[in-house]
Amino acid sequence: MRTGMPLYDLPNSKRRELPVAVDKPRVPDRPLLSVLVVTHLGRPLHYLDQVLSGLGAAEPASEFALRQIWRYRR
């Protein structure tokens, strides 16, 4: 997916669409590359739950569960 601009200049809605586009089509039992994307602080994206939902993956039940998934996939 070409954006035509630096990622930091994209509106938030477009930033959320990029990780979904990377992992589509979703292949069951295959790791998602989008969970490896981190912020400049090395933390998972604050909208990772929305990315997972957009991919039809199970959403974590809590922020703690989301972080556990992220740590496991790294």
N, CA, C and O atoms as a Tripos MOL2 file, in Angstrom:
@<TRIPOS>MOLECULE
protein
  296   295    74     0     0
PROTEIN
NO_CHARGES

@<TRIPOS>ATOM
      1 N           0.8460   -1.1750    0.0000 N.3       1 MET1
      2 CA          0.0000    0.0000    0.0000 C.3       1 MET1
      3 C           0.8870    1.2320    0.0000 C.2       1 MET1
      4 O           1.7030    1.4100    0.9050 O.2       1 MET1
      5 N           0.7400    2.0570   -0.9770 N.am      2 ARG2
      6 CA          1.4890    3.3120   -1.0540 C.3       2 ARG2
      7 C           0.6490    4.4260   -0.4630 C.2       2 ARG2
      8 O          -0.5430    4.5380   -0.7510 O.2       2 ARG2
      9 N           1.2650    5.2380    0.3540 N.am      3 THR3
     10 CA          0.5370    6.3280    0.9930 C.3       3 THR3
     11 C           0.7880    7.6710    0.3170 C.2       3 THR3
     12 O          -0.0590    8.5630    0.3650 O.2       3 THR3
     13 N           1.9530    7.8150   -0.3150 N.am      4 GLY4
     14 CA          2.2840    9.0760   -0.9560 C.3       4 GLY4
     15 C           2.7380   10.1490    0.0130 C.2       4 GLY4
     16 O           2.9660   11.2890   -0.3900 O.2       4 GLY4
     17 N           2.8720    9.8050    1.2790 N.am      5 MET5
     18 CA          3.3210   10.7640    2.2880 C.3       5 MET5
     19 C           3.9290   10.0040    3.4580 C.2       5 MET5
     20 O           3.7000    8.8030    3.6050 O.2       5 MET5
     21 N           4.7000   10.6910    4.2890 N.am      6 PRO6
     22 CA          5.2590   10.0240    5.4720 C.3       6 PRO6
     23 C           4.1340    9.5230    6.3910 C.2       6 PRO6
     24 O           3.0690   10.1340    6.4720 O.2       6 PRO6
     25 N           4.3830    8.4230    7.0660 N.am      7 LEU7
     26 CA          3.3510    7.8370    7.9290 C.3       7 LEU7
     27 C           2.8670    8.7860    9.0050 C.2       7 LEU7
     28 O           1.6790    8.8060    9.3270 O.2       7 LEU7
     29 N           3.7740    9.5720    9.5650 N.am      8 TYR8
     30 CA          3.3660   10.4830   10.6440 C.3       8 TYR8
     31 C           2.4540   11.6000   10.1550 C.2       8 TYR8
     32 O           1.8080   12.2620   10.9670 O.2       8 TYR8
     33 N           2.3870   11.8240    8.8330 N.am      9 ASP9
     34 CA          1.4880   12.8330    8.2840 C.3       9 ASP9
     35 C           0.1040   12.2860    7.9610 C.2       9 ASP9
     36 O          -0.8060   13.0490    7.6380 O.2       9 ASP9
     37 N          -0.0600   10.9730    8.0460 N.am     10 LEU10
     38 CA         -1.3520   10.3700    7.7320 C.3      10 LEU10
     39 C          -2.3660   10.6350    8.8290 C.2      10 LEU10
     40 O          -2.0080   10.7040   10.0050 O.2      10 LEU10
     41 N          -3.6320   10.7860    8.4530 N.am     11 PRO11
     42 CA         -4.6570   10.8910    9.4950 C.3      11 PRO11
     43 C          -4.7470    9.5650   10.2560 C.2      11 PRO11
     44 O          -4.3820    8.5160    9.7240 O.2      11 PRO11
     45 N          -5.2280    9.6140   11.4880 N.am     12 ASN12
     46 CA         -5.2960    8.4190   12.3320 C.3      12 ASN12
     47 C          -6.0460    7.2710   11.6760 C.2      12 ASN12
     48 O          -5.6520    6.1150   11.8240 O.2      12 ASN12
     49 N          -7.1180    7.5680   10.9530 N.am     13 SER13
     50 CA         -7.8890    6.4910   10.3220 C.3      13 SER13
     51 C          -7.0420    5.7370    9.3020 C.2      13 SER13
     52 O          -7.1560    4.5160    9.1920 O.2      13 SER13
     53 N          -6.2060    6.4350    8.5650 N.am     14 LYS14
     54 CA         -5.3290    5.7870    7.5820 C.3      14 LYS14
     55 C          -4.2260    4.9910    8.2710 C.2      14 LYS14
     56 O          -3.8430    3.9190    7.8010 O.2      14 LYS14
     57 N          -3.7190    5.5140    9.3800 N.am     15 ARG15
     58 CA         -2.6960    4.7730   10.1220 C.3      15 ARG15
     59 C          -3.2350    3.4470   10.6290 C.2      15 ARG15
     60 O          -2.5110    2.4530   10.6690 O.2      15 ARG15
     61 N          -4.5040    3.4280   11.0160 N.am     16 ARG16
     62 CA         -5.1170    2.1870   11.4870 C.3      16 ARG16
     63 C          -5.3480    1.2110   10.3430 C.2      16 ARG16
     64 O          -5.3300   -0.0020   10.5550 O.2      16 ARG16
     65 N          -5.5640    1.7170    9.1420 N.am     17 GLU17
     66 CA         -5.8180    0.8530    7.9840 C.3      17 GLU17
     67 C          -4.5520    0.1500    7.5010 C.2      17 GLU17
     68 O          -4.6370   -0.9620    6.9800 O.2      17 GLU17
     69 N          -3.3980    0.7590    7.6580 N.am     18 LEU18
     70 CA         -2.1470    0.1760    7.1540 C.3      18 LEU18
     71 C          -1.8230   -1.1950    7.7490 C.2      18 LEU18
     72 O          -1.5620   -2.1290    6.9910 O.2      18 LEU18
     73 N          -1.8300   -1.3520    9.0810 N.am     19 PRO19
     74 CA         -1.5210   -2.6860    9.6130 C.3      19 PRO19
     75 C          -2.5380   -3.7440    9.1830 C.2      19 PRO19
     76 O          -2.1830   -4.9060    8.9910 O.2      19 PRO19
     77 N          -3.7930   -3.3440    9.0330 N.am     20 VAL20
     78 CA         -4.8130   -4.2820    8.5660 C.3      20 VAL20
     79 C          -4.4920   -4.7180    7.1420 C.2      20 VAL20
     80 O          -4.5920   -5.9000    6.8130 O.2      20 VAL20
     81 N          -4.1060   -3.7670    6.3020 N.am     21 ALA21
     82 CA         -3.7770   -4.0840    4.9080 C.3      21 ALA21
     83 C          -2.5780   -5.0190    4.8090 C.2      21 ALA21
     84 O          -2.5260   -5.8670    3.9180 O.2      21 ALA21
     85 N          -1.6260   -4.8750    5.7060 N.am     22 VAL22
     86 CA         -0.4240   -5.7290    5.6980 C.3      22 VAL22
     87 C          -0.7920   -7.1840    5.9620 C.2      22 VAL22
     88 O          -0.2230   -8.0890    5.3520 O.2      22 VAL22
     89 N          -1.7320   -7.4120    6.8600 N.am     23 ASP23
     90 CA         -2.0850   -8.7700    7.2630 C.3      23 ASP23
     91 C          -3.2800   -9.3640    6.5170 C.2      23 ASP23
     92 O          -3.7330  -10.4570    6.8550 O.2      23 ASP23
     93 N          -3.7860   -8.6690    5.5220 N.am     24 LYS24
     94 CA         -4.8820   -9.2280    4.7240 C.3      24 LYS24
     95 C          -4.3070   -9.8770    3.4860 C.2      24 LYS24
     96 O          -3.3570   -9.3390    2.9190 O.2      24 LYS24
     97 N          -4.8230  -10.9870    3.0410 N.am     25 PRO25
     98 CA         -5.9060  -11.7290    3.6660 C.3      25 PRO25
     99 C          -5.4120  -12.4700    4.9010 C.2      25 PRO25
    100 O          -4.2770  -12.9450    4.9500 O.2      25 PRO25
    101 N          -6.2720  -12.5570    5.8740 N.am     26 ARG26
    102 CA         -5.9450  -13.2280    7.1440 C.3      26 ARG26
    103 C          -5.8340  -14.7240    6.9140 C.2      26 ARG26
    104 O          -6.7360  -15.3440    6.3510 O.2      26 ARG26
    105 N          -4.7380  -15.2910    7.3490 N.am     27 VAL27
    106 CA         -4.5130  -16.7300    7.2520 C.3      27 VAL27
    107 C          -4.5560  -17.3020    8.6690 C.2      27 VAL27
    108 O          -3.7010  -16.9780    9.4930 O.2      27 VAL27
    109 N          -5.5470  -18.1510    8.9580 N.am     28 PRO28
    110 CA         -5.6500  -18.7090   10.3100 C.3      28 PRO28
    111 C          -4.3590  -19.4230   10.7260 C.2      28 PRO28
    112 O          -3.6790  -20.0350    9.9030 O.2      28 PRO28
    113 N          -4.0460  -19.3320   11.9950 N.am     29 ASP29
    114 CA         -2.8640  -19.9740   12.5920 C.3      29 ASP29
    115 C          -1.5380  -19.4030   12.0850 C.2      29 ASP29
    116 O          -0.4870  -20.0090   12.2980 O.2      29 ASP29
    117 N          -1.5710  -18.2880   11.4430 N.am     30 ARG30
    118 CA         -0.3450  -17.6080   11.0300 C.3      30 ARG30
    119 C          -0.1760  -16.3610   11.8630 C.2      30 ARG30
    120 O          -1.1580  -15.6660   12.1250 O.2      30 ARG30
    121 N           1.0380  -16.0530   12.2890 N.am     31 PRO31
    122 CA          1.2260  -14.8500   13.1120 C.3      31 PRO31
    123 C           0.9080  -13.5790   12.3220 C.2      31 PRO31
    124 O           1.0960  -13.5130   11.1080 O.2      31 PRO31
    125 N           0.4310  -12.5970   13.0370 N.am     32 LEU32
    126 CA          0.1050  -11.3070   12.4300 C.3      32 LEU32
    127 C           1.3080  -10.3800   12.5320 C.2      32 LEU32
    128 O           1.8400  -10.1550   13.6200 O.2      32 LEU32
    129 N           1.7270   -9.8490   11.4040 N.am     33 LEU33
    130 CA          2.8470   -8.9050   11.4010 C.3      33 LEU33
    131 C           2.4780   -7.6050   12.1140 C.2      33 LEU33
    132 O           3.3380   -6.9530   12.7080 O.2      33 LEU33
    133 N           1.2260   -7.2370   12.0550 N.am     34 SER34
    134 CA          0.7920   -5.9670   12.6410 C.3      34 SER34
    135 C           1.0270   -5.8970   14.1470 C.2      34 SER34
    136 O           1.1420   -4.7970   14.6880 O.2      34 SER34
    137 N           1.1000   -7.0260   14.8380 N.am     35 VAL35
    138 CA          1.3440   -6.9640   16.2870 C.3      35 VAL35
    139 C           2.7940   -6.6320   16.5990 C.2      35 VAL35
    140 O           3.1290   -6.3450   17.7490 O.2      35 VAL35
    141 N           3.6560   -6.6670   15.5970 N.am     36 LEU36
    142 CA          5.0650   -6.3380   15.8080 C.3      36 LEU36
    143 C           5.3560   -4.8480   15.6520 C.2      36 LEU36
    144 O           6.4460   -4.3900   15.9960 O.2      36 LEU36
    145 N           4.3950   -4.0970   15.1380 N.am     37 VAL37
    146 CA          4.5710   -2.6510   14.9570 C.3      37 VAL37
    147 C           4.5070   -1.9840   16.3200 C.2      37 VAL37
    148 O           3.5960   -2.2430   17.1070 O.2      37 VAL37
    149 N           5.4730   -1.1300   16.5910 N.am     38 VAL38
    150 CA          5.5310   -0.4550   17.8930 C.3      38 VAL38
    151 C           5.6310    1.0620   17.7070 C.2      38 VAL38
    152 O           5.9220    1.5610   16.6200 O.2      38 VAL38
    153 N           5.3830    1.7600   18.7920 N.am     39 THR39
    154 CA          5.5210    3.2070   18.8030 C.3      39 THR39
    155 C           7.0000    3.5630   18.9770 C.2      39 THR39
    156 O           7.8470    2.6800   19.1190 O.2      39 THR39
    157 N           7.2960    4.8400   18.9630 N.am     40 HIS40
    158 CA          8.6760    5.2820   19.1580 C.3      40 HIS40
    159 C           9.1890    4.9490   20.5620 C.2      40 HIS40
    160 O          10.3920    5.0100   20.8160 O.2      40 HIS40
    161 N           8.2770    4.5970   21.4710 N.am     41 LEU41
    162 CA          8.6570    4.1990   22.8310 C.3      41 LEU41
    163 C           8.7990    2.6800   22.9690 C.2      41 LEU41
    164 O           9.0900    2.1740   24.0530 O.2      41 LEU41
    165 N           8.5930    1.9600   21.8630 N.am     42 GLY42
    166 CA          8.7150    0.5120   21.8960 C.3      42 GLY42
    167 C           7.4980   -0.2070   22.4350 C.2      42 GLY42
    168 O           7.5860   -1.3740   22.8150 O.2      42 GLY42
    169 N           6.3690    0.4670   22.4730 N.am     43 ARG43
    170 CA          5.1330   -0.1250   22.9860 C.3      43 ARG43
    171 C           4.2040   -0.4750   21.8280 C.2      43 ARG43
    172 O           4.3360    0.0710   20.7330 O.2      43 ARG43
    173 N           3.2600   -1.3910   22.0740 N.am     44 PRO44
    174 CA          2.3090   -1.7290   21.0080 C.3      44 PRO44
    175 C           1.4620   -0.5120   20.6460 C.2      44 PRO44
    176 O           1.2780    0.3920   21.4610 O.2      44 PRO44
    177 N           0.9550   -0.4980   19.4320 N.am     45 LEU45
    178 CA          0.0960    0.6020   18.9950 C.3      45 LEU45
    179 C          -1.1150    0.7170   19.9080 C.2      45 LEU45
    180 O          -1.6860   -0.2960   20.3120 O.2      45 LEU45
    181 N          -1.5110    1.9400   20.2370 N.am     46 HIS46
    182 CA         -2.6470    2.1130   21.1430 C.3      46 HIS46
    183 C          -3.9590    1.6770   20.4900 C.2      46 HIS46
    184 O          -4.9630    1.5020   21.1800 O.2      46 HIS46
    185 N          -3.9600    1.5010   19.1830 N.am     47 TYR47
    186 CA         -5.1620    1.0600   18.4820 C.3      47 TYR47
    187 C          -5.0220   -0.3760   17.9570 C.2      47 TYR47
    188 O          -5.7170   -0.7630   17.0170 O.2      47 TYR47
    189 N          -4.1310   -1.1600   18.5590 N.am     48 LEU48
    190 CA         -3.9290   -2.5400   18.1240 C.3      48 LEU48
    191 C          -5.2110   -3.3570   18.2260 C.2      48 LEU48
    192 O          -5.4530   -4.2300   17.3930 O.2      48 LEU48
    193 N          -6.0370   -3.0840   19.2360 N.am     49 ASP49
    194 CA         -7.3020   -3.8080   19.3510 C.3      49 ASP49
    195 C          -8.1910   -3.5730   18.1430 C.2      49 ASP49
    196 O          -8.9010   -4.4830   17.7150 O.2      49 ASP49
    197 N          -8.1650   -2.3560   17.5800 N.am     50 GLN50
    198 CA         -8.9560   -2.0460   16.3940 C.3      50 GLN50
    199 C          -8.3970   -2.7520   15.1630 C.2      50 GLN50
    200 O          -9.1490   -3.1810   14.2880 O.2      50 GLN50
    201 N          -7.0720   -2.8690   15.1040 N.am     51 VAL51
    202 CA         -6.4260   -3.5930   14.0020 C.3      51 VAL51
    203 C          -6.8390   -5.0610   14.0520 C.2      51 VAL51
    204 O          -7.2240   -5.6390   13.0360 O.2      51 VAL51
    205 N          -6.7570   -5.6600   15.2390 N.am     52 LEU52
    206 CA         -7.1450   -7.0660   15.3870 C.3      52 LEU52
    207 C          -8.6050   -7.2760   15.0090 C.2      52 LEU52
    208 O          -8.9510   -8.2550   14.3480 O.2      52 LEU52
    209 N          -9.4420   -6.3670   15.4260 N.am     53 SER53
    210 CA        -10.8610   -6.4480   15.0900 C.3      53 SER53
    211 C         -11.0600   -6.3510   13.5740 C.2      53 SER53
    212 O         -11.8690   -7.0830   13.0040 O.2      53 SER53
    213 N         -10.3280   -5.4530   12.9310 N.am     54 GLY54
    214 CA        -10.4240   -5.2890   11.4800 C.3      54 GLY54
    215 C          -9.9700   -6.5110   10.7150 C.2      54 GLY54
    216 O         -10.3500   -6.7090    9.5610 O.2      54 GLY54
    217 N          -9.1530   -7.3340   11.3590 N.am     55 LEU55
    218 CA         -8.6720   -8.5700   10.7310 C.3      55 LEU55
    219 C          -9.5350   -9.7700   11.0960 C.2      55 LEU55
    220 O          -9.3000  -10.8800   10.6200 O.2      55 LEU55
    221 N         -10.5290   -9.5420   11.9380 N.am     56 GLY56
    222 CA        -11.3800  -10.6400   12.3610 C.3      56 GLY56
    223 C         -10.7170  -11.5310   13.3950 C.2      56 GLY56
    224 O         -11.1740  -12.6450   13.6500 O.2      56 GLY56
    225 N          -9.6380  -11.0380   13.9890 N.am     57 ALA57
    226 CA         -8.9580  -11.7910   15.0450 C.3      57 ALA57
    227 C          -9.6470  -11.4990   16.3730 C.2      57 ALA57
    228 O         -10.2540  -10.4420   16.5470 O.2      57 ALA57
    229 N          -9.5540  -12.4160   17.2820 N.am     58 ALA58
    230 CA        -10.1750  -12.2180   18.5880 C.3      58 ALA58
    231 C          -9.5430  -11.0270   19.2880 C.2      58 ALA58
    232 O          -8.3200  -10.9080   19.3650 O.2      58 ALA58
    233 N         -10.3850  -10.1610   19.7900 N.am     59 GLU59
    234 CA         -9.8900   -9.0010   20.5300 C.3      59 GLU59
    235 C          -9.5890   -9.4160   21.9680 C.2      59 GLU59
    236 O         -10.3500  -10.1690   22.5750 O.2      59 GLU59
    237 N          -8.4900   -8.9250   22.5000 N.am     60 PRO60
    238 CA         -8.1710   -9.2350   23.8990 C.3      60 PRO60
    239 C          -9.2310   -8.6630   24.8370 C.2      60 PRO60
    240 O          -9.8530   -7.6420   24.5450 O.2      60 PRO60
    241 N          -9.4220   -9.3350   25.9580 N.am     61 ALA61
    242 CA        -10.4460   -8.9290   26.9200 C.3      61 ALA61
    243 C         -10.0550   -7.6980   27.7260 C.2      61 ALA61
    244 O         -10.9180   -7.0300   28.2960 O.2      61 ALA61
    245 N          -8.7530   -7.3900   27.7780 N.am     62 SER62
    246 CA         -8.2900   -6.2640   28.5840 C.3      62 SER62
    247 C          -6.9920   -5.7140   28.0090 C.2      62 SER62
    248 O          -6.3850   -6.3130   27.1210 O.2      62 SER62
    249 N          -6.5840   -4.5810   28.5210 N.am     63 GLU63
    250 CA         -5.3030   -3.9830   28.1240 C.3      63 GLU63
    251 C          -4.1520   -4.9220   28.5000 C.2      63 GLU63
    252 O          -3.1820   -5.0560   27.7540 O.2      63 GLU63
    253 N          -4.2680   -5.5600   29.6470 N.am     64 PHE64
    254 CA         -3.2370   -6.5010   30.0800 C.3      64 PHE64
    255 C          -3.1340   -7.6700   29.0940 C.2      64 PHE64
    256 O          -2.0300   -8.0630   28.7150 O.2      64 PHE64
    257 N          -4.2610   -8.2210   28.6840 N.am     65 ALA65
    258 CA         -4.2720   -9.3330   27.7290 C.3      65 ALA65
    259 C          -3.6700   -8.8990   26.3990 C.2      65 ALA65
    260 O          -2.9430   -9.6640   25.7650 O.2      65 ALA65
    261 N          -3.9680   -7.6860   25.9790 N.am     66 LEU66
    262 CA         -3.4010   -7.1520   24.7400 C.3      66 LEU66
    263 C          -1.8820   -7.0890   24.8310 C.2      66 LEU66
    264 O          -1.1890   -7.4690   23.8870 O.2      66 LEU66
    265 N          -1.3670   -6.6210   25.9390 N.am     67 ARG67
    266 CA          0.0900   -6.5420   26.1190 C.3      67 ARG67
    267 C           0.7280   -7.9400   26.1650 C.2      67 ARG67
    268 O           1.8390   -8.1310   25.6700 O.2      67 ARG67
    269 N           0.0320   -8.9020   26.7510 N.am     68 GLN68
    270 CA          0.5460  -10.2640   26.7930 C.3      68 GLN68
    271 C           0.6510  -10.8430   25.3760 C.2      68 GLN68
    272 O           1.6410  -11.4950   25.0470 O.2      68 GLN68
    273 N          -0.3540  -10.6090   24.5490 N.am     69 ILE69
    274 CA         -0.3220  -11.0710   23.1580 C.3      69 ILE69
    275 C           0.8490  -10.4180   22.4410 C.2      69 ILE69
    276 O           1.5950  -11.0740   21.7140 O.2      69 ILE69
    277 N           0.9980   -9.1280   22.6540 N.am     70 TRP70
    278 CA          2.0750   -8.3910   21.9800 C.3      70 TRP70
    279 C           3.4360   -8.9390   22.3990 C.2      70 TRP70
    280 O           4.3020   -9.1490   21.5500 O.2      70 TRP70
    281 N           3.6330   -9.1700   23.6780 N.am     71 ARG71
    282 CA          4.9150   -9.6910   24.1710 C.3      71 ARG71
    283 C           5.1860  -11.0950   23.6220 C.2      71 ARG71
    284 O           6.3180  -11.4190   23.2620 O.2      71 ARG71
    285 N           4.1510  -11.9130   23.5630 N.am     72 TYR72
    286 CA          4.3060  -13.2820   23.0680 C.3      72 TYR72
    287 C           4.7050  -13.2830   21.5910 C.2      72 TYR72
    288 O           5.5500  -14.0790   21.1810 O.2      72 TYR72
    289 N           4.1140  -12.4140   20.8020 N.am     73 ARG73
    290 CA          4.3660  -12.3810   19.3560 C.3      73 ARG73
    291 C           5.7370  -11.7910   19.0190 C.2      73 ARG73
    292 O           6.2630  -12.0570   17.9390 O.2      73 ARG73
    293 N           6.3150  -11.0100   19.8990 N.am     74 ARG74
    294 CA          7.6210  -10.4120   19.6420 C.3      74 ARG74
    295 C           8.6240  -11.5000   19.6750 C.2      74 ARG74
    296 O           9.8140  -11.2490   19.4850 O.2      74 ARG74
@<TRIPOS>BOND
     1     1     2 1
     2     2     3 1
     3     3     4 2
     4     3     5 am
     5     5     6 1
     6     6     7 1
     7     7     8 2
     8     7     9 am
     9     9    10 1
    10    10    11 1
    11    11    12 2
    12    11    13 am
    13    13    14 1
    14    14    15 1
    15    15    16 2
    16    15    17 am
    17    17    18 1
    18    18    19 1
    19    19    20 2
    20    19    21 am
    21    21    22 1
    22    22    23 1
    23    23    24 2
    24    23    25 am
    25    25    26 1
    26    26    27 1
    27    27    28 2
    28    27    29 am
    29    29    30 1
    30    30    31 1
    31    31    32 2
    32    31    33 am
    33    33    34 1
    34    34    35 1
    35    35    36 2
    36    35    37 am
    37    37    38 1
    38    38    39 1
    39    39    40 2
    40    39    41 am
    41    41    42 1
    42    42    43 1
    43    43    44 2
    44    43    45 am
    45    45    46 1
    46    46    47 1
    47    47    48 2
    48    47    49 am
    49    49    50 1
    50    50    51 1
    51    51    52 2
    52    51    53 am
    53    53    54 1
    54    54    55 1
    55    55    56 2
    56    55    57 am
    57    57    58 1
    58    58    59 1
    59    59    60 2
    60    59    61 am
    61    61    62 1
    62    62    63 1
    63    63    64 2
    64    63    65 am
    65    65    66 1
    66    66    67 1
    67    67    68 2
    68    67    69 am
    69    69    70 1
    70    70    71 1
    71    71    72 2
    72    71    73 am
    73    73    74 1
    74    74    75 1
    75    75    76 2
    76    75    77 am
    77    77    78 1
    78    78    79 1
    79    79    80 2
    80    79    81 am
    81    81    82 1
    82    82    83 1
    83    83    84 2
    84    83    85 am
    85    85    86 1
    86    86    87 1
    87    87    88 2
    88    87    89 am
    89    89    90 1
    90    90    91 1
    91    91    92 2
    92    91    93 am
    93    93    94 1
    94    94    95 1
    95    95    96 2
    96    95    97 am
    97    97    98 1
    98    98    99 1
    99    99   100 2
   100    99   101 am
   101   101   102 1
   102   102   103 1
   103   103   104 2
   104   103   105 am
   105   105   106 1
   106   106   107 1
   107   107   108 2
   108   107   109 am
   109   109   110 1
   110   110   111 1
   111   111   112 2
   112   111   113 am
   113   113   114 1
   114   114   115 1
   115   115   116 2
   116   115   117 am
   117   117   118 1
   118   118   119 1
   119   119   120 2
   120   119   121 am
   121   121   122 1
   122   122   123 1
   123   123   124 2
   124   123   125 am
   125   125   126 1
   126   126   127 1
   127   127   128 2
   128   127   129 am
   129   129   130 1
   130   130   131 1
   131   131   132 2
   132   131   133 am
   133   133   134 1
   134   134   135 1
   135   135   136 2
   136   135   137 am
   137   137   138 1
   138   138   139 1
   139   139   140 2
   140   139   141 am
   141   141   142 1
   142   142   143 1
   143   143   144 2
   144   143   145 am
   145   145   146 1
   146   146   147 1
   147   147   148 2
   148   147   149 am
   149   149   150 1
   150   150   151 1
   151   151   152 2
   152   151   153 am
   153   153   154 1
   154   154   155 1
   155   155   156 2
   156   155   157 am
   157   157   158 1
   158   158   159 1
   159   159   160 2
   160   159   161 am
   161   161   162 1
   162   162   163 1
   163   163   164 2
   164   163   165 am
   165   165   166 1
   166   166   167 1
   167   167   168 2
   168   167   169 am
   169   169   170 1
   170   170   171 1
   171   171   172 2
   172   171   173 am
   173   173   174 1
   174   174   175 1
   175   175   176 2
   176   175   177 am
   177   177   178 1
   178   178   179 1
   179   179   180 2
   180   179   181 am
   181   181   182 1
   182   182   183 1
   183   183   184 2
   184   183   185 am
   185   185   186 1
   186   186   187 1
   187   187   188 2
   188   187   189 am
   189   189   190 1
   190   190   191 1
   191   191   192 2
   192   191   193 am
   193   193   194 1
   194   194   195 1
   195   195   196 2
   196   195   197 am
   197   197   198 1
   198   198   199 1
   199   199   200 2
   200   199   201 am
   201   201   202 1
   202   202   203 1
   203   203   204 2
   204   203   205 am
   205   205   206 1
   206   206   207 1
   207   207   208 2
   208   207   209 am
   209   209   210 1
   210   210   211 1
   211   211   212 2
   212   211   213 am
   213   213   214 1
   214   214   215 1
   215   215   216 2
   216   215   217 am
   217   217   218 1
   218   218   219 1
   219   219   220 2
   220   219   221 am
   221   221   222 1
   222   222   223 1
   223   223   224 2
   224   223   225 am
   225   225   226 1
   226   226   227 1
   227   227   228 2
   228   227   229 am
   229   229   230 1
   230   230   231 1
   231   231   232 2
   232   231   233 am
   233   233   234 1
   234   234   235 1
   235   235   236 2
   236   235   237 am
   237   237   238 1
   238   238   239 1
   239   239   240 2
   240   239   241 am
   241   241   242 1
   242   242   243 1
   243   243   244 2
   244   243   245 am
   245   245   246 1
   246   246   247 1
   247   247   248 2
   248   247   249 am
   249   249   250 1
   250   250   251 1
   251   251   252 2
   252   251   253 am
   253   253   254 1
   254   254   255 1
   255   255   256 2
   256   255   257 am
   257   257   258 1
   258   258   259 1
   259   259   260 2
   260   259   261 am
   261   261   262 1
   262   262   263 1
   263   263   264 2
   264   263   265 am
   265   265   266 1
   266   266   267 1
   267   267   268 2
   268   267   269 am
   269   269   270 1
   270   270   271 1
   271   271   272 2
   272   271   273 am
   273   273   274 1
   274   274   275 1
   275   275   276 2
   276   275   277 am
   277   277   278 1
   278   278   279 1
   279   279   280 2
   280   279   281 am
   281   281   282 1
   282   282   283 1
   283   283   284 2
   284   283   285 am
   285   285   286 1
   286   286   287 1
   287   287   288 2
   288   287   289 am
   289   289   290 1
   290   290   291 1
   291   291   292 2
   292   291   293 am
   293   293   294 1
   294   294   295 1
   295   295   296 2
@<TRIPOS>SUBSTRUCTURE
     1 MET1         2 RESIDUE 1 A MET
     2 ARG2         6 RESIDUE 1 A ARG
     3 THR3        10 RESIDUE 1 A THR
     4 GLY4        14 RESIDUE 1 A GLY
     5 MET5        18 RESIDUE 1 A MET
     6 PRO6        22 RESIDUE 1 A PRO
     7 LEU7        26 RESIDUE 1 A LEU
     8 TYR8        30 RESIDUE 1 A TYR
     9 ASP9        34 RESIDUE 1 A ASP
    10 LEU10       38 RESIDUE 1 A LEU
    11 PRO11       42 RESIDUE 1 A PRO
    12 ASN12       46 RESIDUE 1 A ASN
    13 SER13       50 RESIDUE 1 A SER
    14 LYS14       54 RESIDUE 1 A LYS
    15 ARG15       58 RESIDUE 1 A ARG
    16 ARG16       62 RESIDUE 1 A ARG
    17 GLU17       66 RESIDUE 1 A GLU
    18 LEU18       70 RESIDUE 1 A LEU
    19 PRO19       74 RESIDUE 1 A PRO
    20 VAL20       78 RESIDUE 1 A VAL
    21 ALA21       82 RESIDUE 1 A ALA
    22 VAL22       86 RESIDUE 1 A VAL
    23 ASP23       90 RESIDUE 1 A ASP
    24 LYS24       94 RESIDUE 1 A LYS
    25 PRO25       98 RESIDUE 1 A PRO
    26 ARG26      102 RESIDUE 1 A ARG
    27 VAL27      106 RESIDUE 1 A VAL
    28 PRO28      110 RESIDUE 1 A PRO
    29 ASP29      114 RESIDUE 1 A ASP
    30 ARG30      118 RESIDUE 1 A ARG
    31 PRO31      122 RESIDUE 1 A PRO
    32 LEU32      126 RESIDUE 1 A LEU
    33 LEU33      130 RESIDUE 1 A LEU
    34 SER34      134 RESIDUE 1 A SER
    35 VAL35      138 RESIDUE 1 A VAL
    36 LEU36      142 RESIDUE 1 A LEU
    37 VAL37      146 RESIDUE 1 A VAL
    38 VAL38      150 RESIDUE 1 A VAL
    39 THR39      154 RESIDUE 1 A THR
    40 HIS40      158 RESIDUE 1 A HIS
    41 LEU41      162 RESIDUE 1 A LEU
    42 GLY42      166 RESIDUE 1 A GLY
    43 ARG43      170 RESIDUE 1 A ARG
    44 PRO44      174 RESIDUE 1 A PRO
    45 LEU45      178 RESIDUE 1 A LEU
    46 HIS46      182 RESIDUE 1 A HIS
    47 TYR47      186 RESIDUE 1 A TYR
    48 LEU48      190 RESIDUE 1 A LEU
    49 ASP49      194 RESIDUE 1 A ASP
    50 GLN50      198 RESIDUE 1 A GLN
    51 VAL51      202 RESIDUE 1 A VAL
    52 LEU52      206 RESIDUE 1 A LEU
    53 SER53      210 RESIDUE 1 A SER
    54 GLY54      214 RESIDUE 1 A GLY
    55 LEU55      218 RESIDUE 1 A LEU
    56 GLY56      222 RESIDUE 1 A GLY
    57 ALA57      226 RESIDUE 1 A ALA
    58 ALA58      230 RESIDUE 1 A ALA
    59 GLU59      234 RESIDUE 1 A GLU
    60 PRO60      238 RESIDUE 1 A PRO
    61 ALA61      242 RESIDUE 1 A ALA
    62 SER62      246 RESIDUE 1 A SER
    63 GLU63      250 RESIDUE 1 A GLU
    64 PHE64      254 RESIDUE 1 A PHE
    65 ALA65      258 RESIDUE 1 A ALA
    66 LEU66      262 RESIDUE 1 A LEU
    67 ARG67      266 RESIDUE 1 A ARG
    68 GLN68      270 RESIDUE 1 A GLN
    69 ILE69      274 RESIDUE 1 A ILE
    70 TRP70      278 RESIDUE 1 A TRP
    71 ARG71      282 RESIDUE 1 A ARG
    72 TYR72      286 RESIDUE 1 A TYR
    73 ARG73      290 RESIDUE 1 A ARG
    74 ARG74      294 RESIDUE 1 A ARG
